[in-house]
């Protein structure tokens, strides 16, 4: 049985004309070859799987071709091209910097550069994943990269250009590779399935192109997998099934249910999706992308950004007309937050269902916050706000004596409502007996005025058996006698805790009161200052309880008259410490060099 070769290797471009989606780079390289204006160092950077290493190999083969075509392509028939295709060319050297990133690897490469090519004009050195080189390896490569021999050409390839030293970037011609568009990917896949006699629907190839996200190598790998899965027949449905992608029809149905505020239909639809094996994060991500596409369709200028299957553009456009911009933007924000918090949720399904519930009532919330068809934003008012006040009638205080109690008490009495004059005259005419205005009966005593007990006495009388009720003591200001006594008592506490160093520092410290709530502590050295600072919180609490004053604080000062000698090892940085150790113990330096260790200073 013949060995199977994956499509990414089998259909790897062998000429500049067959490179997909990088015309701006291939044209530049061909013109440089034709005009004999080749640089000595190139840097190919861009995303994975877009043709960086492929273009490097094509360039290496083309410049050594002995029979170049008129447009600057390799002939693929001369000895140089044949040996290159067979992998036996001695003029091409590839180095994987991901696994060969030490200084010795670069030094061996530099040693090879000194020898001129045995056949051909150039020796080409391709360094892949060059950003993985160590800093020392980059520095060892600088001089050779800046002034190589005339027959040496370096081609560096990387996916992370920002990790390369600026000194390397300035010595290279930089070519930025771009992602391959979906249309270019579909056309290339169509050519391959035609050569391989595979039945494939164009919609299936478009799904593969979208899934690969501009990486041609990924799209070819996906194509190989689906061909094996479907036995050579690619359809839209089996491609969705294999790639675990949810059909857009589900998103259209869910959006329709949300716009109608039909929560039951939306929840049942999610249950159906969940039973098919789709995880919640895929649903959130796919629905967010669906909402994004609808938002893009709202404006004809941005409709070109819509990347969906052929025939679906009209459906997206008609659906976007029915949905409001405020709804789409708010839904996109909710979905984005939900997708971010999905990993932290313990109940994943409930998390997605809560998001669906929010989206279901989103339209109603937008309608409540709109006025005359326009969305009303909440405004922050910095000025005064008017409010209604109600006038409270005055209260008359009368002191009345009550015969039943020996002590006079204070009463609050409300005056009776006056009788209107007209009504009074009528009643007098009918009844000659004079009418007295009613007087309100006395109310129970509210505020006793005689023999008043203090609040503390009343509380003790009522709750004395349940709580320990004490008067709040007044705060005391600092005085030196009590301060020194508290300081000495805390020193004894430190001695009981076996903190002898701290206790010794507290004994020799000098105290000075600055004002009523602040004092200073003077010590003789930085070490003593650290001992006092370690006990600051406990000491302050001890003093505040003693003086019943929560505002007491202190500052620690170091006597400038005595300078503390700092040990030598505390004044050294990391490099100086290593150099001193290596000087005292030469075996440490020998061990470092033998194991090729790199010290991070």
ZAMAR-416840 format. One line per field, with one value per residue (C-alpha): residue number from 1; residue in three letters; z, x, y. Coordinates in pm, whole numbers, plus 50000, padded with zeros to 5 digits. Last residue first. Layout:
N
resi: c(NUM, ...)
resn: c(ALA, ...)
w: c(Z, ...)
u: c(X, ...)
v: c(Y, ...)
***
This chain:
601
resi: c(601, 600, 599, 598, 597, 596, 595, 594, 593, 592, 591, 590, 589, 588, 587, 586, 585, 584, 583, 582, 581, 580, 579, 578, 577, 576, 575, 574, 573, 572, 571, 570, 569, 568, 567, 566, 565, 564, 563, 562, 561, 560, 559, 558, 557, 556, 555, 554, 553, 552, 551, 550, 549, 548, 547, 546, 545, 544, 543, 542, 541, 540, 539, 538, 537, 536, 535, 534, 533, 532, 531, 530, 529, 528, 527, 526, 525, 524, 523, 522, 521, 520, 519, 518, 517, 516, 515, 514, 513, 512, 511, 510, 509, 508, 507, 506, 505, 504, 503, 502, 501, 500, 499, 498, 497, 496, 495, 494, 493, 492, 491, 490, 489, 488, 487, 486, 485, 484, 483, 482, 481, 480, 479, 478, 477, 476, 475, 474, 473, 472, 471, 470, 469, 468, 467, 466, 465, 464, 463, 462, 461, 460, 459, 458, 457, 456, 455, 454, 453, 452, 451, 450, 449, 448, 447, 446, 445, 444, 443, 442, 441, 440, 439, 438, 437, 436, 435, 434, 433, 432, 431, 430, 429, 428, 427, 426, 425, 424, 423, 422, 421, 420, 419, 418, 417, 416, 415, 414, 413, 412, 411, 410, 409, 408, 407, 406, 405, 404, 403, 402, 401, 400, 399, 398, 397, 396, 395, 394, 393, 392, 391, 390, 389, 388, 387, 386, 385, 384, 383, 382, 381, 380, 379, 378, 377, 376, 375, 374, 373, 372, 371, 370, 369, 368, 367, 366, 365, 364, 363, 362, 361, 360, 359, 358, 357, 356, 355, 354, 353, 352, 351, 350, 349, 348, 347, 346, 345, 344, 343, 342, 341, 340, 339, 338, 337, 336, 335, 334, 333, 332, 331, 330, 329, 328, 327, 326, 325, 324, 323, 322, 321, 320, 319, 318, 317, 316, 315, 314, 313, 312, 311, 310, 309, 308, 307, 306, 305, 304, 303, 302, 301, 300, 299, 298, 297, 296, 295, 294, 293, 292, 291, 290, 289, 288, 287, 286, 285, 284, 283, 282, 281, 280, 279, 278, 277, 276, 275, 274, 273, 272, 271, 270, 269, 268, 267, 266, 265, 264, 263, 262, 261, 260, 259, 258, 257, 256, 255, 254, 253, 252, 251, 250, 249, 248, 247, 246, 245, 244, 243, 242, 241, 240, 239, 238, 237, 236, 235, 234, 233, 232, 231, 230, 229, 228, 227, 226, 225, 224, 223, 222, 221, 220, 219, 218, 217, 216, 215, 214, 213, 212, 211, 210, 209, 208, 207, 206, 205, 204, 203, 202, 201, 200, 199, 198, 197, 196, 195, 194, 193, 192, 191, 190, 189, 188, 187, 186, 185, 184, 183, 182, 181, 180, 179, 178, 177, 176, 175, 174, 173, 172, 171, 170, 169, 168, 167, 166, 165, 164, 163, 162, 161, 160, 159, 158, 157, 156, 155, 154, 153, 152, 151, 150, 149, 148, 147, 146, 145, 144, 143, 142, 141, 140, 139, 138, 137, 136, 135, 134, 133, 132, 131, 130, 129, 128, 127, 126, 125, 124, 123, 122, 121, 120, 119, 118, 117, 116, 115, 114, 113, 112, 111, 110, 109, 108, 107, 106, 105, 104, 103, 102, 101, 100, 99, 98, 97, 96, 95, 94, 93, 92, 91, 90, 89, 88, 87, 86, 85, 84, 83, 82, 81, 80, 79, 78, 77, 76, 75, 74, 73, 72, 71, 70, 69, 68, 67, 66, 65, 64, 63, 62, 61, 60, 59, 58, 57, 56, 55, 54, 53, 52, 51, 50, 49, 48, 47, 46, 45, 44, 43, 42, 41, 40, 39, 38, 37, 36, 35, 34, 33, 32, 31, 30, 29, 28, 27, 26, 25, 24, 23, 22, 21, 20, 19, 18, 17, 16, 15, 14, 13, 12, 11, 10, 9, 8, 7, 6, 5, 4, 3, 2, 1)
resn: c(UNK, UNK, UNK, UNK, UNK, UNK, UNK, UNK, UNK, UNK, UNK, UNK, UNK, UNK, UNK, UNK, UNK, UNK, UNK, UNK, UNK, UNK, UNK, UNK, UNK, UNK, UNK, UNK, UNK, UNK, UNK, UNK, UNK, UNK, UNK, UNK, UNK, UNK, UNK, UNK, UNK, UNK, UNK, UNK, UNK, UNK, UNK, UNK, UNK, UNK, UNK, UNK, UNK, UNK, UNK, UNK, UNK, UNK, UNK, UNK, UNK, UNK, UNK, UNK, UNK, UNK, UNK, UNK, UNK, UNK, UNK, UNK, UNK, UNK, UNK, UNK, UNK, UNK, UNK, UNK, UNK, UNK, UNK, UNK, UNK, UNK, UNK, UNK, UNK, UNK, UNK, UNK, UNK, UNK, UNK, UNK, UNK, UNK, UNK, UNK, UNK, UNK, UNK, UNK, UNK, UNK, UNK, UNK, UNK, UNK, UNK, UNK, UNK, UNK, UNK, UNK, UNK, UNK, UNK, UNK, UNK, UNK, UNK, UNK, UNK, UNK, UNK, UNK, UNK, UNK, UNK, UNK, UNK, UNK, UNK, UNK, UNK, UNK, UNK, UNK, UNK, UNK, UNK, UNK, UNK, UNK, UNK, UNK, UNK, UNK, UNK, UNK, UNK, UNK, UNK, UNK, UNK, UNK, UNK, UNK, UNK, UNK, UNK, UNK, UNK, UNK, UNK, UNK, UNK, UNK, UNK, UNK, UNK, UNK, UNK, UNK, UNK, UNK, UNK, UNK, UNK, UNK, UNK, UNK, UNK, UNK, UNK, UNK, UNK, UNK, UNK, UNK, UNK, UNK, UNK, UNK, UNK, UNK, UNK, UNK, UNK, UNK, UNK, UNK, UNK, UNK, UNK, UNK, UNK, UNK, UNK, UNK, UNK, UNK, UNK, UNK, UNK, UNK, UNK, UNK, UNK, UNK, UNK, UNK, UNK, UNK, UNK, UNK, UNK, UNK, UNK, UNK, UNK, UNK, UNK, UNK, UNK, UNK, UNK, UNK, UNK, UNK, UNK, UNK, UNK, UNK, UNK, UNK, UNK, UNK, UNK, UNK, UNK, UNK, UNK, UNK, UNK, UNK, UNK, UNK, UNK, UNK, UNK, UNK, UNK, UNK, UNK, UNK, UNK, UNK, UNK, UNK, UNK, UNK, UNK, UNK, UNK, UNK, UNK, UNK, UNK, UNK, UNK, UNK, UNK, UNK, UNK, UNK, UNK, UNK, UNK, UNK, UNK, UNK, UNK, UNK, UNK, UNK, UNK, UNK, UNK, UNK, UNK, UNK, UNK, UNK, UNK, UNK, UNK, UNK, UNK, UNK, UNK, UNK, UNK, UNK, UNK, UNK, UNK, UNK, UNK, UNK, UNK, UNK, UNK, UNK, UNK, UNK, UNK, UNK, UNK, UNK, UNK, UNK, UNK, UNK, UNK, UNK, UNK, UNK, UNK, UNK, UNK, UNK, UNK, UNK, UNK, UNK, UNK, UNK, UNK, UNK, UNK, UNK, UNK, UNK, UNK, UNK, UNK, UNK, UNK, UNK, UNK, UNK, UNK, UNK, UNK, UNK, UNK, UNK, UNK, UNK, UNK, UNK, UNK, UNK, UNK, UNK, UNK, UNK, UNK, UNK, UNK, UNK, UNK, UNK, UNK, UNK, UNK, UNK, UNK, UNK, UNK, UNK, UNK, UNK, UNK, UNK, UNK, UNK, UNK, UNK, UNK, UNK, UNK, UNK, UNK, UNK, UNK, UNK, UNK, UNK, UNK, UNK, UNK, UNK, UNK, UNK, UNK, UNK, UNK, UNK, UNK, UNK, UNK, UNK, UNK, UNK, UNK, UNK, UNK, UNK, UNK, UNK, UNK, UNK, UNK, UNK, UNK, UNK, UNK, UNK, UNK, UNK, UNK, UNK, UNK, UNK, UNK, UNK, UNK, UNK, UNK, UNK, UNK, UNK, UNK, UNK, UNK, UNK, UNK, UNK, UNK, UNK, UNK, UNK, UNK, UNK, UNK, UNK, UNK, UNK, UNK, UNK, UNK, UNK, UNK, UNK, UNK, UNK, UNK, UNK, UNK, UNK, UNK, UNK, UNK, UNK, UNK, UNK, UNK, UNK, UNK, UNK, UNK, UNK, UNK, UNK, UNK, UNK, UNK, UNK, UNK, UNK, UNK, UNK, UNK, UNK, UNK, UNK, UNK, UNK, UNK, UNK, UNK, UNK, UNK, UNK, UNK, UNK, UNK, UNK, UNK, UNK, UNK, UNK, UNK, UNK, UNK, UNK, UNK, UNK, UNK, UNK, UNK, UNK, UNK, UNK, UNK, UNK, UNK, UNK, UNK, UNK, UNK, UNK, UNK, UNK, UNK, UNK, UNK, UNK, UNK, UNK, UNK, UNK, UNK, UNK, UNK, UNK, UNK, UNK, UNK, UNK, UNK, UNK, UNK, UNK, UNK, UNK, UNK, UNK, UNK, UNK, UNK, UNK, UNK, UNK, UNK, UNK, UNK, UNK, UNK, UNK, UNK, UNK, UNK, UNK, UNK, UNK, UNK, UNK, UNK, UNK, UNK, UNK, UNK, UNK, UNK, UNK, UNK)
w: c(53671, 53494, 53479, 53166, 53225, 52966, 53195, 53163, 53181, 53495, 53660, 53588, 53745, 54056, 54067, 54089, 54445, 54584, 54251, 54133, 54457, 54412, 54048, 54142, 54415, 54180, 53918, 54169, 54319, 54611, 54907, 55122, 55080, 55215, 55548, 55620, 55882, 56098, 56123, 56464, 56500, 56274, 56547, 56366, 56406, 56464, 56449, 56694, 56700, 56940, 56772, 56934, 57282, 57594, 57726, 57818, 57533, 57280, 57418, 57383, 57036, 56928, 57059, 56883, 56549, 56576, 56693, 56365, 56326, 56658, 56551, 56210, 56375, 56588, 56272, 56122, 56418, 56738, 56816, 56866, 56928, 56855, 57005, 56876, 57041, 57262, 57082, 57008, 57307, 57312, 57382, 57372, 57291, 57511, 57671, 57352, 57160, 57432, 57422, 57044, 57067, 57361, 57195, 57439, 57458, 57828, 57733, 57481, 57751, 57980, 57708, 57683, 58053, 58002, 57719, 57924, 58217, 57986, 57840, 58188, 58305, 57972, 57932, 57622, 57612, 57771, 57606, 57828, 57963, 57836, 58139, 58214, 58168, 58220, 58064, 58175, 58545, 58492, 58214, 58363, 58664, 58492, 58186, 58396, 58587, 58261, 58117, 58426, 58636, 58635, 58976, 58804, 58435, 58298, 57920, 57767, 58042, 57923, 57752, 57922, 57767, 57480, 57564, 57398, 57321, 57550, 57412, 57595, 57653, 57426, 57199, 56848, 56816, 56982, 56739, 56437, 56569, 56630, 56281, 56122, 56344, 56256, 56565, 56645, 56628, 56972, 57072, 57072, 57412, 57491, 57865, 58111, 58457, 58812, 59075, 59332, 59079, 59091, 59108, 58771, 58726, 58374, 58189, 57843, 57526, 57205, 56883, 56553, 56235, 55992, 55646, 55371, 55143, 54778, 54621, 54380, 54287, 54323, 54049, 53958, 53766, 53606, 53298, 53208, 52836, 52654, 52337, 52074, 51964, 52152, 52475, 52512, 52835, 52861, 52497, 52554, 52855, 52653, 52375, 52629, 52778, 52572, 52579, 52958, 52957, 52700, 52920, 53220, 53011, 52927, 53294, 53385, 53136, 53270, 53636, 53810, 53618, 53608, 53253, 53124, 53266, 52945, 52727, 52937, 52914, 52534, 52503, 52707, 52502, 52172, 52291, 52383, 52042, 51855, 52053, 52017, 51642, 51597, 51436, 51143, 50884, 51008, 50926, 50563, 50530, 50686, 50460, 50152, 50244, 50292, 49924, 49932, 50279, 50522, 50548, 50601, 50601, 50261, 50430, 50608, 50366, 50328, 50701, 50903, 50756, 50995, 51293, 51158, 51119, 51476, 51602, 51430, 51575, 51921, 51855, 51755, 52065, 52301, 52142, 52135, 52502, 52592, 52454, 52148, 52190, 51998, 52328, 52391, 52062, 52139, 52489, 52338, 52111, 52407, 52597, 52303, 52240, 52607, 52626, 52344, 52372, 52003, 51938, 52141, 51944, 51613, 51739, 51838, 51500, 51311, 51540, 51475, 51100, 51125, 51161, 51464, 51403, 51546, 51264, 51171, 51187, 50999, 50727, 50718, 50659, 50389, 50188, 50122, 49955, 49962, 50235, 50458, 50758, 50550, 50328, 50643, 50794, 50478, 50430, 50791, 50733, 50412, 50592, 50876, 50634, 50452, 50768, 50711, 50991, 50927, 51030, 50774, 50494, 50600, 50600, 50252, 50130, 50256, 50082, 49759, 49771, 49743, 49533, 49537, 49219, 49378, 49115, 49148, 49528, 49508, 49271, 49483, 49795, 49628, 49521, 49869, 50034, 49799, 49870, 50246, 50251, 50339, 50643, 50569, 50540, 50651, 50472, 50661, 50493, 50770, 50968, 51154, 51276, 51439, 51637, 51731, 51913, 51810, 52042, 51859, 51537, 51678, 51397, 51280, 50974, 50915, 50572, 50566, 50243, 50212, 49885, 49948, 50292, 50583, 50724, 50941, 51003, 51088, 51341, 51507, 51544, 51874, 52015, 51909, 52072, 52393, 52396, 52346, 52013, 52014, 51800, 51507, 51458, 51140, 51049, 50675, 50572, 50200, 50040, 49713, 49363, 49278, 49349, 49616, 49817, 50010, 50361, 50628, 50677, 50836, 51137, 51184, 51203, 51462, 51662, 51637, 51779, 52050, 52165, 52229, 52037, 51858, 51952, 51860, 51636, 51376, 51141, 50766, 50544, 50166, 49955, 50006, 49809, 49886, 49969, 49646, 49544, 49612, 49415, 49120, 49138, 49149, 48874, 48639, 48578, 48829, 48608, 48899, 48848, 48773, 48503, 48216, 48353, 48551, 48414, 48663, 48967, 49281, 49334, 49266, 49514, 49811, 49719, 49692, 50030, 50197, 50028, 50175, 50520, 50527, 50349, 50544, 50792, 51110, 51122, 50989, 50968, 50697, 50781, 50501, 50515, 50242, 50022, 49660, 49398, 49091, 48883, 48806, 49161, 49318, 49077, 49176, 49548, 49519, 49315, 49566, 49856, 49723, 49569, 49905, 49880, 49749, 49642, 49305, 49106, 49341, 49253, 49435, 49629, 49884, 49733, 49868, 50196, 50309, 50129, 50359, 50201, 50231, 50187, 49906, 50000)
u: c(52015, 51881, 52178, 52218, 52354, 52567, 52609, 52989, 53000, 52790, 52982, 53315, 53184, 53074, 53406, 53588, 53456, 53566, 53567, 53252, 53076, 53187, 53076, 52739, 52678, 52780, 52531, 52246, 52298, 52530, 52463, 52300, 52601, 52830, 52650, 52499, 52688, 52451, 52517, 52493, 52423, 52122, 51908, 51636, 51278, 50960, 50633, 50342, 49964, 49676, 49340, 49148, 49162, 49066, 49416, 49497, 49294, 49459, 49804, 49763, 49608, 49900, 50147, 49973, 49971, 50330, 50497, 50676, 50752, 50939, 51163, 51219, 51333, 51579, 51735, 51756, 51958, 51957, 51589, 51371, 50997, 50778, 50445, 50098, 49760, 49794, 50096, 50460, 50529, 50886, 50985, 51340, 51393, 51640, 51383, 51176, 51482, 51561, 51200, 51217, 51533, 51395, 51074, 51020, 50644, 50686, 50960, 50727, 50460, 50719, 50792, 50416, 50416, 50716, 50542, 50223, 50420, 50610, 50284, 50131, 50416, 50463, 50108, 49897, 49537, 49257, 48929, 48621, 48480, 48151, 47945, 47902, 47621, 47712, 47413, 47132, 47074, 47114, 46858, 46573, 46730, 47068, 46906, 46712, 47025, 47222, 46942, 46934, 46621, 46383, 46228, 45979, 45934, 45805, 45778, 45488, 45220, 44892, 44652, 44418, 44074, 44031, 43810, 43476, 43365, 43084, 42742, 42518, 42166, 41933, 41898, 41768, 41900, 42230, 42277, 42227, 42470, 42741, 42706, 42760, 43059, 43248, 43337, 43707, 43889, 44001, 44359, 44604, 44757, 45110, 45136, 45419, 45395, 45337, 45433, 45179, 44976, 44598, 44541, 44705, 44856, 44878, 45180, 45080, 45287, 45129, 45238, 45264, 45118, 45363, 45386, 45433, 45736, 45770, 46111, 46334, 46674, 46993, 47258, 47481, 47221, 47350, 47156, 47010, 46976, 46645, 46616, 46397, 46050, 45866, 46041, 46242, 46353, 46042, 46078, 46441, 46343, 46073, 46320, 46563, 46305, 46413, 46779, 46783, 46606, 46854, 47144, 46988, 46957, 47327, 47426, 47175, 47343, 47691, 47607, 47936, 47994, 48356, 48418, 48104, 48192, 48358, 48087, 47815, 47982, 48004, 47648, 47512, 47711, 47599, 47238, 47268, 47416, 47154, 46860, 46979, 47029, 46674, 46591, 46347, 46596, 46862, 46637, 46602, 46980, 47065, 46824, 46962, 47320, 47243, 47263, 47637, 47757, 47853, 48127, 47963, 48230, 48106, 47781, 47971, 47870, 47517, 47455, 47236, 47412, 47708, 47471, 47319, 47665, 47752, 47431, 47532, 47885, 47732, 47499, 47794, 47997, 47707, 47607, 47967, 48006, 47693, 47818, 47660, 47577, 47250, 47063, 47195, 47058, 46715, 46725, 46821, 46516, 46295, 46421, 46361, 46012, 45914, 46049, 45834, 45922, 45831, 46180, 46327, 46144, 46261, 46619, 46605, 46468, 46736, 47005, 46884, 46885, 47253, 47355, 47565, 47924, 48070, 48326, 48210, 47840, 47874, 48070, 47808, 47537, 47710, 47811, 48150, 48162, 48497, 48428, 48247, 48483, 48799, 48714, 48625, 48968, 49159, 48963, 49029, 49404, 49384, 49196, 49448, 49741, 49568, 49523, 49280, 49037, 49038, 48670, 48559, 48743, 48596, 48244, 48307, 48423, 48098, 47893, 48081, 47962, 48232, 48259, 48625, 48814, 49154, 49237, 48891, 48909, 49243, 49125, 48816, 49029, 49235, 48925, 48772, 49090, 49113, 48749, 48795, 49086, 49436, 49575, 49853, 50229, 50445, 50780, 51070, 51405, 51652, 51927, 51695, 51480, 51778, 51878, 51513, 51521, 51254, 50959, 50729, 50755, 50566, 50485, 50843, 51057, 51418, 51577, 51955, 52153, 52521, 52720, 52833, 52971, 52761, 52787, 52483, 52365, 52719, 52756, 52418, 52406, 52595, 52365, 52058, 52196, 52259, 51900, 51766, 51624, 51251, 51166, 51339, 51053, 51224, 51583, 51642, 52007, 52069, 52409, 52422, 52567, 52540, 52768, 53038, 52901, 53154, 53259, 53255, 52878, 52927, 53101, 52811, 52571, 52793, 52792, 52413, 52373, 52631, 52441, 52125, 51799, 51802, 51460, 51234, 51506, 51445, 51739, 51719, 52027, 52001, 52316, 52390, 52084, 51969, 51603, 51469, 51307, 51638, 51836, 51600, 51612, 51993, 52029, 51801, 51438, 51228, 51267, 51260, 51058, 51183, 50934, 51163, 51227, 51537, 51782, 52064, 51832, 52019, 51805, 51487, 51544, 51613, 51319, 51088, 51210, 51149, 50809, 50706, 50840, 50620, 50317, 50002, 49998, 50059, 50011, 50272, 50644, 50904, 51233, 51489, 51867, 52132, 51901, 51851, 51861, 51953, 51680, 51512, 51552, 51423, 51127, 51042, 51063, 50836, 50578, 50577, 50520, 50227, 50078, 50041, 49693, 49791, 50144, 50126, 50285, 50585, 50678, 50678, 50355, 50272, 50006, 50134, 50254, 49931, 49732, 49861, 50076, 49954, 50220, 50135, 50000)
v: c(53868, 53561, 53326, 53118, 52770, 52594, 52289, 52306, 52684, 52702, 52416, 52588, 52913, 52726, 52542, 52875, 52932, 53269, 53449, 53273, 53373, 53735, 53738, 53588, 53849, 54128, 54008, 53985, 54333, 54403, 54636, 54365, 54134, 54406, 54441, 54788, 54988, 55184, 55554, 55721, 56091, 56084, 55922, 55731, 55851, 55648, 55841, 55806, 55790, 55864, 55923, 55636, 55792, 55594, 55676, 55315, 55167, 55397, 55311, 54934, 54966, 55184, 54926, 54637, 54820, 54948, 54624, 54552, 54923, 54920, 54631, 54792, 55116, 54922, 54780, 55128, 55246, 55456, 55496, 55804, 55754, 56055, 56163, 56251, 56299, 56609, 56748, 56657, 56432, 56294, 55933, 55794, 55424, 55231, 55000, 54957, 54831, 54575, 54453, 54413, 54204, 54003, 53897, 53609, 53681, 53760, 54007, 54172, 54209, 54370, 54626, 54694, 54786, 55016, 55206, 55236, 55384, 55617, 55745, 55785, 56007, 56189, 56311, 56249, 56364, 56168, 56072, 56094, 55772, 55641, 55541, 55177, 54928, 54563, 54392, 54161, 54239, 54610, 54622, 54829, 55002, 55031, 55181, 55431, 55528, 55579, 55793, 56013, 56018, 56314, 56395, 56626, 56698, 56370, 56370, 56180, 56174, 56032, 56268, 56513, 56538, 56785, 57082, 57125, 57480, 57574, 57645, 57889, 57764, 57962, 57661, 57720, 58072, 57979, 57686, 57909, 58175, 57911, 57763, 58101, 58177, 57851, 57645, 57638, 57300, 57193, 57264, 56969, 56899, 56780, 56722, 56788, 56631, 56751, 56488, 56367, 56173, 56141, 56516, 56587, 56929, 57057, 57199, 57306, 57273, 57391, 57214, 57405, 57260, 57092, 57250, 56995, 57004, 56901, 56840, 57032, 56876, 57079, 57053, 56759, 56561, 56241, 56149, 55812, 55773, 55789, 55582, 55741, 55629, 55901, 55798, 55482, 55310, 55095, 54986, 54883, 54674, 54500, 54420, 54273, 54038, 53735, 53838, 53824, 53486, 53350, 53462, 53292, 52975, 52989, 53010, 52739, 52508, 52576, 52518, 52598, 52921, 53041, 52920, 53092, 53436, 53562, 53409, 53572, 53912, 53884, 53758, 54050, 54305, 54153, 54159, 54529, 54614, 54411, 54551, 54911, 54863, 54742, 54409, 54391, 54523, 54280, 53986, 54096, 54147, 53812, 53631, 53808, 53723, 53355, 53258, 53204, 53114, 53386, 53647, 53987, 54257, 54382, 54484, 54762, 55039, 54897, 54960, 54723, 54419, 54452, 54440, 54119, 53967, 54063, 53903, 53576, 53598, 53639, 53344, 53126, 53221, 53169, 52836, 52712, 52812, 52617, 52287, 52127, 51758, 51732, 51734, 52086, 52217, 52071, 52220, 52555, 52538, 52448, 52752, 52985, 52844, 52883, 53239, 53371, 53738, 53786, 53929, 53646, 53376, 53527, 53543, 53176, 53071, 53266, 53121, 52766, 52830, 52932, 52567, 52481, 52375, 52054, 52028, 51678, 51759, 52086, 51907, 51630, 51890, 52097, 51795, 51640, 51300, 51115, 50859, 51107, 51084, 51030, 51326, 51523, 51464, 51548, 51872, 51976, 51931, 52134, 52414, 52415, 52449, 52734, 52942, 53231, 53145, 52765, 52736, 52994, 52812, 52478, 52626, 52767, 52425, 52272, 52542, 52465, 52106, 51845, 51530, 51428, 51348, 51425, 51687, 51844, 51831, 52016, 52289, 52351, 52378, 52651, 52841, 52811, 52939, 53236, 53325, 53286, 53528, 53415, 53591, 53834, 53788, 54079, 54095, 54258, 54320, 54248, 54425, 54666, 54378, 54205, 54515, 54563, 54228, 53978, 53915, 54161, 53957, 53663, 53417, 53391, 53318, 53423, 53396, 53444, 53474, 53384, 53419, 53778, 53687, 53814, 54167, 54247, 53891, 53777, 54059, 54005, 53626, 53604, 53872, 53678, 53363, 53555, 53680, 53329, 53218, 53133, 53438, 53265, 53023, 52896, 52986, 52933, 52959, 52994, 52931, 53115, 53089, 52723, 52431, 52393, 52687, 52902, 52804, 53076, 53042, 52699, 52854, 53096, 52803, 52634, 52957, 52979, 52629, 52702, 53011, 52812, 52810, 52478, 52333, 52628, 52770, 52501, 52543, 52483, 52475, 52497, 52489, 52121, 52009, 51655, 51717, 51563, 51891, 52071, 51816, 51856, 52236, 52245, 51984, 52177, 52078, 52276, 52588, 52833, 53151, 53505, 53609, 53512, 53165, 53075, 52819, 52778, 52781, 52891, 53203, 53005, 52722, 52951, 53175, 52873, 52749, 53085, 53115, 52780, 52872, 53184, 53034, 53131, 52841, 53035, 53410, 53656, 53722, 53662, 53833, 53855, 53894, 53950, 54155, 54056, 54327, 54118, 54283, 53950, 53820, 54143, 54142, 53785, 53869, 54172, 53980, 53693, 53932, 54136, 53820, 53648, 53490, 53148, 53058, 52877, 53159, 53172, 52816, 52480, 52530, 52255, 52032, 51702, 51850, 52021, 51749, 51478, 51209, 50850, 50581, 50344, 50000)
***
